[in-house]
């Protein structure tokens, strides 16, 4: 018999919310690493905690992370200088 489905809604208890965030962040980083190894994929993962702390993961090198940042900035921050 498997686990029941978790109802997705905001966790009201601050401590429980932080514990859940920490556990799920760890699981997400593990899955990103697994898909990278199994499929030889380049992965860049950016996660911000509720307090604003940055967590990042990238495979092979940080160049993937910087490529993403460069592409994101170029595609979302185009200014018209006319």
mmCIF file of the N, C-alpha and C atoms, coordinates in Angstrom:
data_MODEL
# 
_entry.id   MODEL 
# 
loop_
_atom_site.group_PDB 
_atom_site.id 
_atom_site.type_symbol 
_atom_site.label_atom_id 
_atom_site.label_alt_id 
_atom_site.label_comp_id 
_atom_site.label_asym_id 
_atom_site.label_entity_id 
_atom_site.label_seq_id 
_atom_site.pdbx_PDB_ins_code 
_atom_site.Cartn_x 
_atom_site.Cartn_y 
_atom_site.Cartn_z 
_atom_site.occupancy 
_atom_site.B_iso_or_equiv 
_atom_site.pdbx_formal_charge 
_atom_site.auth_seq_id 
_atom_site.auth_comp_id 
_atom_site.auth_asym_id 
_atom_site.auth_atom_id 
_atom_site.pdbx_PDB_model_num 
ATOM 1   N N  . UNK A 1 1  ? 0.843  -1.183 0.000   1.00 0.00 ? 1  UNK A N  1 
ATOM 2   C CA . UNK A 1 1  ? 0.000  0.000  0.000   1.00 0.00 ? 1  UNK A CA 1 
ATOM 3   C C  . UNK A 1 1  ? 0.881  1.236  0.000   1.00 0.00 ? 1  UNK A C  1 
ATOM 4   N N  . UNK A 1 2  ? 0.634  2.164  -0.917  1.00 0.00 ? 2  UNK A N  1 
ATOM 5   C CA . UNK A 1 2  ? 1.449  3.361  -1.050  1.00 0.00 ? 2  UNK A CA 1 
ATOM 6   C C  . UNK A 1 2  ? 0.983  4.492  -0.145  1.00 0.00 ? 2  UNK A C  1 
ATOM 7   N N  . UNK A 1 3  ? 1.712  5.550  -0.208  1.00 0.00 ? 3  UNK A N  1 
ATOM 8   C CA . UNK A 1 3  ? 1.362  6.733  0.569   1.00 0.00 ? 3  UNK A CA 1 
ATOM 9   C C  . UNK A 1 3  ? 0.169  7.441  -0.050  1.00 0.00 ? 3  UNK A C  1 
ATOM 10  N N  . UNK A 1 4  ? -0.541 8.162  0.790   1.00 0.00 ? 4  UNK A N  1 
ATOM 11  C CA . UNK A 1 4  ? -1.652 8.960  0.286   1.00 0.00 ? 4  UNK A CA 1 
ATOM 12  C C  . UNK A 1 4  ? -1.142 10.213 -0.403  1.00 0.00 ? 4  UNK A C  1 
ATOM 13  N N  . UNK A 1 5  ? -1.981 10.821 -1.157  1.00 0.00 ? 5  UNK A N  1 
ATOM 14  C CA . UNK A 1 5  ? -1.624 12.032 -1.875  1.00 0.00 ? 5  UNK A CA 1 
ATOM 15  C C  . UNK A 1 5  ? -1.587 13.216 -0.920  1.00 0.00 ? 5  UNK A C  1 
ATOM 16  N N  . UNK A 1 6  ? -0.568 14.051 -1.046  1.00 0.00 ? 6  UNK A N  1 
ATOM 17  C CA . UNK A 1 6  ? -0.439 15.224 -0.197  1.00 0.00 ? 6  UNK A CA 1 
ATOM 18  C C  . UNK A 1 6  ? -1.241 16.359 -0.813  1.00 0.00 ? 6  UNK A C  1 
ATOM 19  N N  . UNK A 1 7  ? -2.103 16.958 -0.015  1.00 0.00 ? 7  UNK A N  1 
ATOM 20  C CA . UNK A 1 7  ? -2.872 18.093 -0.501  1.00 0.00 ? 7  UNK A CA 1 
ATOM 21  C C  . UNK A 1 7  ? -1.947 19.307 -0.568  1.00 0.00 ? 7  UNK A C  1 
ATOM 22  N N  . UNK A 1 8  ? -1.858 19.933 -1.721  1.00 0.00 ? 8  UNK A N  1 
ATOM 23  C CA . UNK A 1 8  ? -0.970 21.070 -1.891  1.00 0.00 ? 8  UNK A CA 1 
ATOM 24  C C  . UNK A 1 8  ? -1.656 22.353 -1.451  1.00 0.00 ? 8  UNK A C  1 
ATOM 25  N N  . UNK A 1 9  ? -1.228 22.841 -0.320  1.00 0.00 ? 9  UNK A N  1 
ATOM 26  C CA . UNK A 1 9  ? -1.674 24.130 0.183   1.00 0.00 ? 9  UNK A CA 1 
ATOM 27  C C  . UNK A 1 9  ? -0.581 24.651 1.088   1.00 0.00 ? 9  UNK A C  1 
ATOM 28  N N  . UNK A 1 10 ? -0.592 25.932 1.341   1.00 0.00 ? 10 UNK A N  1 
ATOM 29  C CA . UNK A 1 10 ? 0.439  26.568 2.152   1.00 0.00 ? 10 UNK A CA 1 
ATOM 30  C C  . UNK A 1 10 ? 0.437  25.981 3.555   1.00 0.00 ? 10 UNK A C  1 
ATOM 31  N N  . UNK A 1 11 ? 1.628  25.678 4.057   1.00 0.00 ? 11 UNK A N  1 
ATOM 32  C CA . UNK A 1 11 ? 1.767  25.181 5.421   1.00 0.00 ? 11 UNK A CA 1 
ATOM 33  C C  . UNK A 1 11 ? 1.774  26.397 6.342   1.00 0.00 ? 11 UNK A C  1 
ATOM 34  N N  . UNK A 1 12 ? 0.843  26.448 7.243   1.00 0.00 ? 12 UNK A N  1 
ATOM 35  C CA . UNK A 1 12 ? 0.687  27.627 8.098   1.00 0.00 ? 12 UNK A CA 1 
ATOM 36  C C  . UNK A 1 12 ? 1.743  27.715 9.199   1.00 0.00 ? 12 UNK A C  1 
ATOM 37  N N  . UNK A 1 13 ? 2.144  26.578 9.743   1.00 0.00 ? 13 UNK A N  1 
ATOM 38  C CA . UNK A 1 13 ? 3.137  26.564 10.810  1.00 0.00 ? 13 UNK A CA 1 
ATOM 39  C C  . UNK A 1 13 ? 4.513  26.887 10.226  1.00 0.00 ? 13 UNK A C  1 
ATOM 40  N N  . UNK A 1 14 ? 5.134  27.960 10.708  1.00 0.00 ? 14 UNK A N  1 
ATOM 41  C CA . UNK A 1 14 ? 6.394  28.453 10.143  1.00 0.00 ? 14 UNK A CA 1 
ATOM 42  C C  . UNK A 1 14 ? 7.516  27.418 10.253  1.00 0.00 ? 14 UNK A C  1 
ATOM 43  N N  . UNK A 1 15 ? 7.614  26.744 11.381  1.00 0.00 ? 15 UNK A N  1 
ATOM 44  C CA . UNK A 1 15 ? 8.677  25.753 11.574  1.00 0.00 ? 15 UNK A CA 1 
ATOM 45  C C  . UNK A 1 15 ? 8.466  24.560 10.651  1.00 0.00 ? 15 UNK A C  1 
ATOM 46  N N  . UNK A 1 16 ? 7.241  24.062 10.572  1.00 0.00 ? 16 UNK A N  1 
ATOM 47  C CA . UNK A 1 16 ? 6.941  22.944 9.675   1.00 0.00 ? 16 UNK A CA 1 
ATOM 48  C C  . UNK A 1 16 ? 7.194  23.324 8.224   1.00 0.00 ? 16 UNK A C  1 
ATOM 49  N N  . UNK A 1 17 ? 6.867  24.557 7.868   1.00 0.00 ? 17 UNK A N  1 
ATOM 50  C CA . UNK A 1 17 ? 7.089  25.038 6.502   1.00 0.00 ? 17 UNK A CA 1 
ATOM 51  C C  . UNK A 1 17 ? 8.578  25.052 6.166   1.00 0.00 ? 17 UNK A C  1 
ATOM 52  N N  . UNK A 1 18 ? 9.412  25.500 7.119   1.00 0.00 ? 18 UNK A N  1 
ATOM 53  C CA . UNK A 1 18 ? 10.858 25.544 6.891   1.00 0.00 ? 18 UNK A CA 1 
ATOM 54  C C  . UNK A 1 18 ? 11.438 24.135 6.775   1.00 0.00 ? 18 UNK A C  1 
ATOM 55  N N  . UNK A 1 19 ? 10.991 23.234 7.618   1.00 0.00 ? 19 UNK A N  1 
ATOM 56  C CA . UNK A 1 19 ? 11.463 21.847 7.562   1.00 0.00 ? 19 UNK A CA 1 
ATOM 57  C C  . UNK A 1 19 ? 11.079 21.211 6.231   1.00 0.00 ? 19 UNK A C  1 
ATOM 58  N N  . UNK A 1 20 ? 9.843  21.423 5.804   1.00 0.00 ? 20 UNK A N  1 
ATOM 59  C CA . UNK A 1 20 ? 9.381  20.881 4.525   1.00 0.00 ? 20 UNK A CA 1 
ATOM 60  C C  . UNK A 1 20 ? 10.176 21.466 3.368   1.00 0.00 ? 20 UNK A C  1 
ATOM 61  N N  . UNK A 1 21 ? 10.430 22.764 3.411   1.00 0.00 ? 21 UNK A N  1 
ATOM 62  C CA . UNK A 1 21 ? 11.224 23.404 2.352   1.00 0.00 ? 21 UNK A CA 1 
ATOM 63  C C  . UNK A 1 21 ? 12.610 22.769 2.273   1.00 0.00 ? 21 UNK A C  1 
ATOM 64  N N  . UNK A 1 22 ? 13.238 22.608 3.418   1.00 0.00 ? 22 UNK A N  1 
ATOM 65  C CA . UNK A 1 22 ? 14.588 22.051 3.458   1.00 0.00 ? 22 UNK A CA 1 
ATOM 66  C C  . UNK A 1 22 ? 14.623 20.628 2.901   1.00 0.00 ? 22 UNK A C  1 
ATOM 67  N N  . UNK A 1 23 ? 13.679 19.792 3.312   1.00 0.00 ? 23 UNK A N  1 
ATOM 68  C CA . UNK A 1 23 ? 13.635 18.407 2.832   1.00 0.00 ? 23 UNK A CA 1 
ATOM 69  C C  . UNK A 1 23 ? 13.347 18.347 1.342   1.00 0.00 ? 23 UNK A C  1 
ATOM 70  N N  . UNK A 1 24 ? 12.391 19.131 0.883   1.00 0.00 ? 24 UNK A N  1 
ATOM 71  C CA . UNK A 1 24 ? 12.030 19.094 -0.542  1.00 0.00 ? 24 UNK A CA 1 
ATOM 72  C C  . UNK A 1 24 ? 13.128 19.702 -1.410  1.00 0.00 ? 24 UNK A C  1 
ATOM 73  N N  . UNK A 1 25 ? 13.829 20.711 -0.896  1.00 0.00 ? 25 UNK A N  1 
ATOM 74  C CA . UNK A 1 25 ? 14.953 21.295 -1.631  1.00 0.00 ? 25 UNK A CA 1 
ATOM 75  C C  . UNK A 1 25 ? 16.033 20.243 -1.818  1.00 0.00 ? 25 UNK A C  1 
ATOM 76  N N  . UNK A 1 26 ? 16.328 19.500 -0.766  1.00 0.00 ? 26 UNK A N  1 
ATOM 77  C CA . UNK A 1 26 ? 17.327 18.439 -0.843  1.00 0.00 ? 26 UNK A CA 1 
ATOM 78  C C  . UNK A 1 26 ? 16.918 17.391 -1.868  1.00 0.00 ? 26 UNK A C  1 
ATOM 79  N N  . UNK A 1 27 ? 15.642 17.001 -1.847  1.00 0.00 ? 27 UNK A N  1 
ATOM 80  C CA . UNK A 1 27 ? 15.140 16.028 -2.811  1.00 0.00 ? 27 UNK A CA 1 
ATOM 81  C C  . UNK A 1 27 ? 15.209 16.539 -4.240  1.00 0.00 ? 27 UNK A C  1 
ATOM 82  N N  . UNK A 1 28 ? 14.905 17.815 -4.423  1.00 0.00 ? 28 UNK A N  1 
ATOM 83  C CA . UNK A 1 28 ? 14.955 18.412 -5.752  1.00 0.00 ? 28 UNK A CA 1 
ATOM 84  C C  . UNK A 1 28 ? 16.384 18.441 -6.289  1.00 0.00 ? 28 UNK A C  1 
ATOM 85  N N  . UNK A 1 29 ? 17.339 18.808 -5.432  1.00 0.00 ? 29 UNK A N  1 
ATOM 86  C CA . UNK A 1 29 ? 18.743 18.818 -5.842  1.00 0.00 ? 29 UNK A CA 1 
ATOM 87  C C  . UNK A 1 29 ? 19.215 17.403 -6.186  1.00 0.00 ? 29 UNK A C  1 
ATOM 88  N N  . UNK A 1 30 ? 18.761 16.410 -5.419  1.00 0.00 ? 30 UNK A N  1 
ATOM 89  C CA . UNK A 1 30 ? 19.124 15.023 -5.691  1.00 0.00 ? 30 UNK A CA 1 
ATOM 90  C C  . UNK A 1 30 ? 18.575 14.578 -7.038  1.00 0.00 ? 30 UNK A C  1 
ATOM 91  N N  . UNK A 1 31 ? 17.317 14.915 -7.324  1.00 0.00 ? 31 UNK A N  1 
ATOM 92  C CA . UNK A 1 31 ? 16.709 14.548 -8.609  1.00 0.00 ? 31 UNK A CA 1 
ATOM 93  C C  . UNK A 1 31 ? 17.418 15.239 -9.776  1.00 0.00 ? 31 UNK A C  1 
ATOM 94  N N  . UNK A 1 32 ? 17.803 16.490 -9.590  1.00 0.00 ? 32 UNK A N  1 
ATOM 95  C CA . UNK A 1 32 ? 18.523 17.208 -10.645 1.00 0.00 ? 32 UNK A CA 1 
ATOM 96  C C  . UNK A 1 32 ? 19.851 16.521 -10.936 1.00 0.00 ? 32 UNK A C  1 
ATOM 97  N N  . UNK A 1 33 ? 20.545 16.112 -9.898  1.00 0.00 ? 33 UNK A N  1 
ATOM 98  C CA . UNK A 1 33 ? 21.811 15.415 -10.077 1.00 0.00 ? 33 UNK A CA 1 
ATOM 99  C C  . UNK A 1 33 ? 21.593 14.069 -10.772 1.00 0.00 ? 33 UNK A C  1 
ATOM 100 N N  . UNK A 1 34 ? 20.542 13.346 -10.382 1.00 0.00 ? 34 UNK A N  1 
ATOM 101 C CA . UNK A 1 34 ? 20.261 12.047 -10.979 1.00 0.00 ? 34 UNK A CA 1 
ATOM 102 C C  . UNK A 1 34 ? 19.962 12.155 -12.468 1.00 0.00 ? 34 UNK A C  1 
ATOM 103 N N  . UNK A 1 35 ? 19.134 13.123 -12.849 1.00 0.00 ? 35 UNK A N  1 
ATOM 104 C CA . UNK A 1 35 ? 18.795 13.260 -14.273 1.00 0.00 ? 35 UNK A CA 1 
ATOM 105 C C  . UNK A 1 35 ? 20.027 13.681 -15.073 1.00 0.00 ? 35 UNK A C  1 
ATOM 106 N N  . UNK A 1 36 ? 20.893 14.446 -14.447 1.00 0.00 ? 36 UNK A N  1 
ATOM 107 C CA . UNK A 1 36 ? 22.131 14.842 -15.105 1.00 0.00 ? 36 UNK A CA 1 
ATOM 108 C C  . UNK A 1 36 ? 23.019 13.635 -15.382 1.00 0.00 ? 36 UNK A C  1 
ATOM 109 N N  . UNK A 1 37 ? 23.171 12.778 -14.394 1.00 0.00 ? 37 UNK A N  1 
ATOM 110 C CA . UNK A 1 37 ? 24.027 11.598 -14.540 1.00 0.00 ? 37 UNK A CA 1 
ATOM 111 C C  . UNK A 1 37 ? 23.408 10.591 -15.502 1.00 0.00 ? 37 UNK A C  1 
ATOM 112 N N  . UNK A 1 38 ? 22.124 10.299 -15.334 1.00 0.00 ? 38 UNK A N  1 
ATOM 113 C CA . UNK A 1 38 ? 21.476 9.274  -16.145 1.00 0.00 ? 38 UNK A CA 1 
ATOM 114 C C  . UNK A 1 38 ? 21.337 9.665  -17.611 1.00 0.00 ? 38 UNK A C  1 
ATOM 115 N N  . UNK A 1 39 ? 21.055 10.932 -17.866 1.00 0.00 ? 39 UNK A N  1 
ATOM 116 C CA . UNK A 1 39 ? 20.749 11.369 -19.230 1.00 0.00 ? 39 UNK A CA 1 
ATOM 117 C C  . UNK A 1 39 ? 21.822 12.256 -19.829 1.00 0.00 ? 39 UNK A C  1 
ATOM 118 N N  . UNK A 1 40 ? 22.908 12.456 -19.110 1.00 0.00 ? 40 UNK A N  1 
ATOM 119 C CA . UNK A 1 40 ? 23.996 13.324 -19.558 1.00 0.00 ? 40 UNK A CA 1 
ATOM 120 C C  . UNK A 1 40 ? 23.465 14.703 -19.952 1.00 0.00 ? 40 UNK A C  1 
ATOM 121 N N  . UNK A 1 41 ? 22.568 15.216 -19.122 1.00 0.00 ? 41 UNK A N  1 
ATOM 122 C CA . UNK A 1 41 ? 21.947 16.515 -19.386 1.00 0.00 ? 41 UNK A CA 1 
ATOM 123 C C  . UNK A 1 41 ? 22.666 17.604 -18.602 1.00 0.00 ? 41 UNK A C  1 
ATOM 124 N N  . UNK A 1 42 ? 22.682 18.796 -19.160 1.00 0.00 ? 42 UNK A N  1 
ATOM 125 C CA . UNK A 1 42 ? 23.201 19.956 -18.449 1.00 0.00 ? 42 UNK A CA 1 
ATOM 126 C C  . UNK A 1 42 ? 22.051 20.557 -17.652 1.00 0.00 ? 42 UNK A C  1 
ATOM 127 N N  . UNK A 1 43 ? 22.238 20.698 -16.355 1.00 0.00 ? 43 UNK A N  1 
ATOM 128 C CA . UNK A 1 43 ? 21.180 21.162 -15.469 1.00 0.00 ? 43 UNK A CA 1 
ATOM 129 C C  . UNK A 1 43 ? 21.641 22.416 -14.743 1.00 0.00 ? 43 UNK A C  1 
ATOM 130 N N  . UNK A 1 44 ? 20.766 23.393 -14.679 1.00 0.00 ? 44 UNK A N  1 
ATOM 131 C CA . UNK A 1 44 ? 20.979 24.574 -13.837 1.00 0.00 ? 44 UNK A CA 1 
ATOM 132 C C  . UNK A 1 44 ? 19.699 24.770 -13.037 1.00 0.00 ? 44 UNK A C  1 
ATOM 133 N N  . UNK A 1 45 ? 19.826 24.823 -11.723 1.00 0.00 ? 45 UNK A N  1 
ATOM 134 C CA . UNK A 1 45 ? 18.671 24.912 -10.843 1.00 0.00 ? 45 UNK A CA 1 
ATOM 135 C C  . UNK A 1 45 ? 18.884 26.077 -9.885  1.00 0.00 ? 45 UNK A C  1 
ATOM 136 N N  . UNK A 1 46 ? 17.894 26.946 -9.795  1.00 0.00 ? 46 UNK A N  1 
ATOM 137 C CA . UNK A 1 46 ? 17.951 28.098 -8.895  1.00 0.00 ? 46 UNK A CA 1 
ATOM 138 C C  . UNK A 1 46 ? 16.730 28.033 -7.990  1.00 0.00 ? 46 UNK A C  1 
ATOM 139 N N  . UNK A 1 47 ? 16.959 28.089 -6.684  1.00 0.00 ? 47 UNK A N  1 
ATOM 140 C CA . UNK A 1 47 ? 15.870 28.047 -5.706  1.00 0.00 ? 47 UNK A CA 1 
ATOM 141 C C  . UNK A 1 47 ? 16.096 29.168 -4.698  1.00 0.00 ? 47 UNK A C  1 
ATOM 142 N N  . UNK A 1 48 ? 15.055 29.944 -4.443  1.00 0.00 ? 48 UNK A N  1 
ATOM 143 C CA . UNK A 1 48 ? 15.101 30.964 -3.412  1.00 0.00 ? 48 UNK A CA 1 
ATOM 144 C C  . UNK A 1 48 ? 14.239 30.512 -2.244  1.00 0.00 ? 48 UNK A C  1 
ATOM 145 N N  . UNK A 1 49 ? 14.789 30.597 -1.042  1.00 0.00 ? 49 UNK A N  1 
ATOM 146 C CA . UNK A 1 49 ? 14.025 30.235 0.152   1.00 0.00 ? 49 UNK A CA 1 
ATOM 147 C C  . UNK A 1 49 ? 13.017 31.331 0.450   1.00 0.00 ? 49 UNK A C  1 
ATOM 148 N N  . UNK A 1 50 ? 12.048 31.052 1.327   1.00 0.00 ? 50 UNK A N  1 
ATOM 149 C CA . UNK A 1 50 ? 11.087 32.092 1.701   1.00 0.00 ? 50 UNK A CA 1 
ATOM 150 C C  . UNK A 1 50 ? 11.757 33.328 2.304   1.00 0.00 ? 50 UNK A C  1 
ATOM 151 N N  . UNK A 1 51 ? 12.930 33.146 2.892   1.00 0.00 ? 51 UNK A N  1 
ATOM 152 C CA . UNK A 1 51 ? 13.653 34.292 3.462   1.00 0.00 ? 51 UNK A CA 1 
ATOM 153 C C  . UNK A 1 51 ? 14.530 34.989 2.437   1.00 0.00 ? 51 UNK A C  1 
ATOM 154 N N  . UNK A 1 52 ? 14.572 34.457 1.205   1.00 0.00 ? 52 UNK A N  1 
ATOM 155 C CA . UNK A 1 52 ? 15.323 35.090 0.131   1.00 0.00 ? 52 UNK A CA 1 
ATOM 156 C C  . UNK A 1 52 ? 16.712 34.530 -0.088  1.00 0.00 ? 52 UNK A C  1 
ATOM 157 N N  . UNK A 1 53 ? 17.086 33.487 0.628   1.00 0.00 ? 53 UNK A N  1 
ATOM 158 C CA . UNK A 1 53 ? 18.401 32.881 0.457   1.00 0.00 ? 53 UNK A CA 1 
ATOM 159 C C  . UNK A 1 53 ? 18.442 32.095 -0.853  1.00 0.00 ? 53 UNK A C  1 
ATOM 160 N N  . UNK A 1 54 ? 19.546 32.230 -1.573  1.00 0.00 ? 54 UNK A N  1 
ATOM 161 C CA . UNK A 1 54 ? 19.714 31.582 -2.870  1.00 0.00 ? 54 UNK A CA 1 
ATOM 162 C C  . UNK A 1 54 ? 20.385 30.228 -2.710  1.00 0.00 ? 54 UNK A C  1 
ATOM 163 N N  . UNK A 1 55 ? 19.823 29.218 -3.382  1.00 0.00 ? 55 UNK A N  1 
ATOM 164 C CA . UNK A 1 55 ? 20.424 27.896 -3.483  1.00 0.00 ? 55 UNK A CA 1 
ATOM 165 C C  . UNK A 1 55 ? 20.545 27.602 -4.960  1.00 0.00 ? 55 UNK A C  1 
ATOM 166 N N  . UNK A 1 56 ? 21.711 27.159 -5.389  1.00 0.00 ? 56 UNK A N  1 
ATOM 167 C CA . UNK A 1 56 ? 21.910 26.884 -6.808  1.00 0.00 ? 56 UNK A CA 1 
ATOM 168 C C  . UNK A 1 56 ? 22.602 25.543 -7.002  1.00 0.00 ? 56 UNK A C  1 
ATOM 169 N N  . UNK A 1 57 ? 22.337 24.964 -8.154  1.00 0.00 ? 57 UNK A N  1 
ATOM 170 C CA . UNK A 1 57 ? 22.968 23.712 -8.538  1.00 0.00 ? 57 UNK A CA 1 
ATOM 171 C C  . UNK A 1 57 ? 23.193 23.765 -10.037 1.00 0.00 ? 57 UNK A C  1 
ATOM 172 N N  . UNK A 1 58 ? 24.382 23.407 -10.469 1.00 0.00 ? 58 UNK A N  1 
ATOM 173 C CA . UNK A 1 58 ? 24.625 23.284 -11.900 1.00 0.00 ? 58 UNK A CA 1 
ATOM 174 C C  . UNK A 1 58 ? 25.600 22.145 -12.136 1.00 0.00 ? 58 UNK A C  1 
ATOM 175 N N  . UNK A 1 59 ? 25.421 21.478 -13.254 1.00 0.00 ? 59 UNK A N  1 
ATOM 176 C CA . UNK A 1 59 ? 26.256 20.341 -13.586 1.00 0.00 ? 59 UNK A CA 1 
ATOM 177 C C  . UNK A 1 59 ? 27.464 20.785 -14.387 1.00 0.00 ? 59 UNK A C  1 
ATOM 178 N N  . UNK A 1 60 ? 28.482 19.972 -14.349 1.00 0.00 ? 60 UNK A N  1 
ATOM 179 C CA . UNK A 1 60 ? 29.709 20.133 -15.128 1.00 0.00 ? 60 UNK A CA 1 
ATOM 180 C C  . UNK A 1 60 ? 30.493 21.381 -14.753 1.00 0.00 ? 60 UNK A C  1 
ATOM 181 N N  . UNK A 1 61 ? 29.862 22.523 -14.792 1.00 0.00 ? 61 UNK A N  1 
ATOM 182 C CA . UNK A 1 61 ? 30.561 23.759 -14.434 1.00 0.00 ? 61 UNK A CA 1 
ATOM 183 C C  . UNK A 1 61 ? 29.530 24.844 -14.182 1.00 0.00 ? 61 UNK A C  1 
ATOM 184 N N  . UNK A 1 62 ? 29.981 25.942 -13.707 1.00 0.00 ? 62 UNK A N  1 
ATOM 185 C CA . UNK A 1 62 ? 29.081 27.065 -13.468 1.00 0.00 ? 62 UNK A CA 1 
ATOM 186 C C  . UNK A 1 62 ? 28.723 27.783 -14.769 1.00 0.00 ? 62 UNK A C  1 
ATOM 187 N N  . UNK A 1 63 ? 29.362 27.401 -15.869 1.00 0.00 ? 63 UNK A N  1 
ATOM 188 C CA . UNK A 1 63 ? 29.088 28.092 -17.125 1.00 0.00 ? 63 UNK A CA 1 
ATOM 189 C C  . UNK A 1 63 ? 27.618 27.953 -17.532 1.00 0.00 ? 63 UNK A C  1 
ATOM 190 N N  . UNK A 1 64 ? 26.983 26.836 -17.208 1.00 0.00 ? 64 UNK A N  1 
ATOM 191 C CA . UNK A 1 64 ? 25.570 26.643 -17.533 1.00 0.00 ? 64 UNK A CA 1 
ATOM 192 C C  . UNK A 1 64 ? 24.734 27.680 -16.797 1.00 0.00 ? 64 UNK A C  1 
ATOM 193 N N  . UNK A 1 65 ? 25.041 27.853 -15.519 1.00 0.00 ? 65 UNK A N  1 
ATOM 194 C CA . UNK A 1 65 ? 24.329 28.822 -14.699 1.00 0.00 ? 65 UNK A CA 1 
ATOM 195 C C  . UNK A 1 65 ? 24.498 30.225 -15.270 1.00 0.00 ? 65 UNK A C  1 
ATOM 196 N N  . UNK A 1 66 ? 25.717 30.584 -15.648 1.00 0.00 ? 66 UNK A N  1 
ATOM 197 C CA . UNK A 1 66 ? 25.970 31.915 -16.186 1.00 0.00 ? 66 UNK A CA 1 
ATOM 198 C C  . UNK A 1 66 ? 25.341 32.093 -17.568 1.00 0.00 ? 66 UNK A C  1 
ATOM 199 N N  . UNK A 1 67 ? 25.308 31.022 -18.373 1.00 0.00 ? 67 UNK A N  1 
ATOM 200 C CA . UNK A 1 67 ? 24.643 31.100 -19.672 1.00 0.00 ? 67 UNK A CA 1 
ATOM 201 C C  . UNK A 1 67 ? 23.165 31.392 -19.486 1.00 0.00 ? 67 UNK A C  1 
ATOM 202 N N  . UNK A 1 68 ? 22.548 30.716 -18.514 1.00 0.00 ? 68 UNK A N  1 
ATOM 203 C CA . UNK A 1 68 ? 21.133 30.952 -18.243 1.00 0.00 ? 68 UNK A CA 1 
ATOM 204 C C  . UNK A 1 68 ? 20.909 32.396 -17.813 1.00 0.00 ? 68 UNK A C  1 
ATOM 205 N N  . UNK A 1 69 ? 21.725 32.884 -16.898 1.00 0.00 ? 69 UNK A N  1 
ATOM 206 C CA . UNK A 1 69 ? 21.579 34.261 -16.420 1.00 0.00 ? 69 UNK A CA 1 
ATOM 207 C C  . UNK A 1 69 ? 21.723 35.248 -17.568 1.00 0.00 ? 69 UNK A C  1 
ATOM 208 N N  . UNK A 1 70 ? 22.693 35.009 -18.444 1.00 0.00 ? 70 UNK A N  1 
ATOM 209 C CA . UNK A 1 70 ? 22.913 35.886 -19.590 1.00 0.00 ? 70 UNK A CA 1 
ATOM 210 C C  . UNK A 1 70 ? 21.697 35.879 -20.514 1.00 0.00 ? 70 UNK A C  1 
ATOM 211 N N  . UNK A 1 71 ? 21.183 34.689 -20.818 1.00 0.00 ? 71 UNK A N  1 
ATOM 212 C CA . UNK A 1 71 ? 20.014 34.592 -21.700 1.00 0.00 ? 71 UNK A CA 1 
ATOM 213 C C  . UNK A 1 71 ? 18.778 35.219 -21.058 1.00 0.00 ? 71 UNK A C  1 
ATOM 214 N N  . UNK A 1 72 ? 18.598 35.000 -19.767 1.00 0.00 ? 72 UNK A N  1 
ATOM 215 C CA . UNK A 1 72 ? 17.448 35.560 -19.060 1.00 0.00 ? 72 UNK A CA 1 
ATOM 216 C C  . UNK A 1 72 ? 17.502 37.077 -19.078 1.00 0.00 ? 72 UNK A C  1 
ATOM 217 N N  . UNK A 1 73 ? 18.646 37.636 -18.766 1.00 0.00 ? 73 UNK A N  1 
ATOM 218 C CA . UNK A 1 73 ? 18.787 39.096 -18.736 1.00 0.00 ? 73 UNK A CA 1 
ATOM 219 C C  . UNK A 1 73 ? 18.559 39.684 -20.127 1.00 0.00 ? 73 UNK A C  1 
ATOM 220 N N  . UNK A 1 74 ? 19.128 39.053 -21.140 1.00 0.00 ? 74 UNK A N  1 
ATOM 221 C CA . UNK A 1 74 ? 18.965 39.566 -22.502 1.00 0.00 ? 74 UNK A CA 1 
ATOM 222 C C  . UNK A 1 74 ? 17.533 39.480 -22.994 1.00 0.00 ? 74 UNK A C  1 
ATOM 223 N N  . UNK A 1 75 ? 16.802 38.440 -22.596 1.00 0.00 ? 75 UNK A N  1 
ATOM 224 C CA . UNK A 1 75 ? 15.449 38.288 -23.100 1.00 0.00 ? 75 UNK A CA 1 
ATOM 225 C C  . UNK A 1 75 ? 14.412 39.058 -22.286 1.00 0.00 ? 75 UNK A C  1 
ATOM 226 N N  . UNK A 1 76 ? 14.704 39.383 -21.033 1.00 0.00 ? 76 UNK A N  1 
ATOM 227 C CA . UNK A 1 76 ? 13.721 40.038 -20.174 1.00 0.00 ? 76 UNK A CA 1 
ATOM 228 C C  . UNK A 1 76 ? 14.051 41.497 -19.851 1.00 0.00 ? 76 UNK A C  1 
ATOM 229 N N  . UNK A 1 77 ? 15.215 41.942 -20.201 1.00 0.00 ? 77 UNK A N  1 
ATOM 230 C CA . UNK A 1 77 ? 15.619 43.288 -19.805 1.00 0.00 ? 77 UNK A CA 1 
ATOM 231 C C  . UNK A 1 77 ? 16.072 44.091 -21.017 1.00 0.00 ? 77 UNK A C  1 
ATOM 232 N N  . UNK A 1 78 ? 15.275 44.087 -22.056 1.00 0.00 ? 78 UNK A N  1 
ATOM 233 C CA . UNK A 1 78 ? 15.631 44.861 -23.243 1.00 0.00 ? 78 UNK A CA 1 
ATOM 234 C C  . UNK A 1 78 ? 15.018 46.252 -23.115 1.00 0.00 ? 78 UNK A C  1 
ATOM 235 N N  . UNK A 1 79 ? 15.886 47.228 -23.125 1.00 0.00 ? 79 UNK A N  1 
ATOM 236 C CA . UNK A 1 79 ? 15.455 48.610 -22.974 1.00 0.00 ? 79 UNK A CA 1 
ATOM 237 C C  . UNK A 1 79 ? 15.455 49.312 -24.319 1.00 0.00 ? 79 UNK A C  1 
ATOM 238 N N  . UNK A 1 80 ? 14.474 50.151 -24.524 1.00 0.00 ? 80 UNK A N  1 
ATOM 239 C CA . UNK A 1 80 ? 14.425 50.966 -25.726 1.00 0.00 ? 80 UNK A CA 1 
ATOM 240 C C  . UNK A 1 80 ? 15.096 52.286 -25.408 1.00 0.00 ? 80 UNK A C  1 
ATOM 241 N N  . UNK A 1 81 ? 16.223 52.542 -26.039 1.00 0.00 ? 81 UNK A N  1 
ATOM 242 C CA . UNK A 1 81 ? 17.010 53.747 -25.739 1.00 0.00 ? 81 UNK A CA 1 
ATOM 243 C C  . UNK A 1 81 ? 16.671 54.905 -26.670 1.00 0.00 ? 81 UNK A C  1 
ATOM 244 N N  . UNK A 1 82 ? 15.583 54.820 -27.431 1.00 0.00 ? 82 UNK A N  1 
ATOM 245 C CA . UNK A 1 82 ? 15.213 55.907 -28.351 1.00 0.00 ? 82 UNK A CA 1 
ATOM 246 C C  . UNK A 1 82 ? 14.669 57.100 -27.582 1.00 0.00 ? 82 UNK A C  1 
# 
